[in-house]
Amino acid sequence: MLNNFIRSLCVVALLIGGLVAKPAQAQSAGNYTYQMITTIESVVPGGFGRSKVSYTPAYKGIREAPMENLFSLTGLNMGNLQKNEETIVAITQQMAGDGFELVQAMPLTSSIQGSGIFMTRYLFRKAK
């Protein structure tokens, strides 16, 4: 009975030791290159807004690229919404193809009396 208790205690100690060791390895393992991509989609009525993609740092020499405004003179433009979604998917596919993985996507919004912007920040990383 004492041998079973000692055996069980050793197994538990090994399991706990394995769980504790893994986070320490993950924190100290590897250096990464990070890339931040921010999409800014304007919701200014009448299509007068400015929508874009911003790259920090510059990605393949590009600092920013245009996107479509979400609103036109008639309201929400579903065609422009679809084009922006296609742009975001294409960027994500290109980043993945270059060895980056998406770590986090953070939605942000800002509203000022009747207008505003939708921003989303995408954090990518790649092992050096």
WODAHU-V880919 format. One record per backbone hydrogen bond with DSSP energy under -0.5 kcal/mol. NH is the residue of the N-H (numbers start at 1). CO is the residue of the C=O. Records with the same first field share a line. If there is no record, write none. Layout:
NH: CO + CO
This chain:
5: 1
6: 2
7: 3
8: 4
9: 5
10: 6
11: 7
12: 8
13: 9
14: 10
15: 11
16: 12
17: 13
18: 14
19: 15
20: 16
21: 17
22: 18
23: 19
24: 20
25: 21
26: 22
27: 23
28: 24
29: 25
33: 126
35: 124
36: 56
37: 122
38: 54
39: 120
40: 52
41: 39 + 118
42: 40
43: 116
45: 114
46: 72
47: 44
48: 45
49: 44
52: 40
53: 65
54: 38
55: 63
56: 36
59: 62
60: 58
62: 59
63: 61
65: 53
67: 51
70: 42
72: 75
75: 72
77: 70
78: 76
81: 77
82: 78
83: 79
84: 80
85: 81
86: 82
87: 83
88: 84
89: 85
90: 86
91: 87
92: 88
93: 89
94: 90
95: 91
96: 92
97: 93
98: 94
99: 96
100: 95
101: 125
103: 101 + 123
104: 123
106: 121
107: 105
108: 119
110: 117
112: 115
115: 112
117: 110
118: 41
119: 108 + 117
120: 39
121: 106
122: 37 + 120
123: 104 + 121
124: 35 + 122
125: 101
126: 33
128: 31
